Amino acid sequence: MRQDLDRFNGLLLVYPKPGDHRIWMKNMLIPLRVYWIDSDFNVVGTRRLEPCLQDPCPVYSVSQWSRYVLELSDHGHDLKPGDRIDGLRDL
């Protein structure tokens, strides 16, 4: 398990179609900044999530459907709902 995450590393979850994609933080050791992104590459929601080491762990989502979920370190990112991420176009 990761005990730290560089500012420029993360995880991009790509789903085959838009939906209510939920995540949890079970067994994570570090907080993350999570961005839900729609099919047009617009940020539709963001949350700062804390690690969860006990059951049951909460499950997180946002009110709008997404196609991508981007998990980044919890520092130095200023994306907000309505921002467009053009770097995902080639997926």
N, C-alpha and C positions, 0 to 999 in steps of 0.2 A: 504494500500500500504506500502511496505517495505521502510524504510528510511535508512537502512543499511543492510549489508550482511556479515556474518562471512566468513572468508577466506576458511573454509572447508565446506561451504554449497553452494548449487546451484540448478540448474534445468537441467535435462537431457531430451531432447525431442527425442523420439524414433519413427521413421517413418516406415511403413510397407515395404517400398522399397526405394532404392536410388532415388534421384531427386535433383532438384534445390530448396532446402528448404530455404525459406526466413523468416526473422524476422524483427520486428520493435520494437521501444522503446516507443510506445505511453503510456503516463501516468506513466512512470517509474520515480523514484525520484533519482536513483543512477546510475552511469556508470557501465557497465558490460564488462567483457572480454568474448568473445564468440568464441567457437571453433566448426568448422564443421568437422565431422569425417565420414570416408567412411565405407563400410561394412566390411572391413578388420581391422577396429579399428585404422586406420592411420589418423592423423590430416591433412586435406587437405586445411584448411584455418583458419585464426583467425583475429578478428577485435576487437578493443576497441570501444564500442558504448556509446554514450552520451544519457541522457534522452531526451525525446521529450514531451513537454507539449502543443504544438500548432499544429493545423492541417494546411497543411498536414505533416505527419511524413514520413521521408525517410524509405525505405525498403532496407534491407541489405541481401546480399548473397555473395558467392564466385564463382570462375570460374569453379570449379570441383563439381560434384555431391557428395552429402553426404547422409548418412542414419541416423546419429545422430547429434544433435546440443546440445552442452554443454554450459550453461550459468553460469559463476562464477563471484565472486567479482573481482574488477579491481586491485587487489594487490597480489603479491606473487606467481604468476603462470608464469612458464617459458616454457610452451608448445609452439611448433612451427610446421609449416608444415613439414611433414615427420616423426614426432614423433609417436610412437605407444602407444596406451593406452590399456594395457592388462587387466585392471580391468573390462572392458565391456564385456568380452567374455561370461559371464553367462547370458546375456540378451536374 
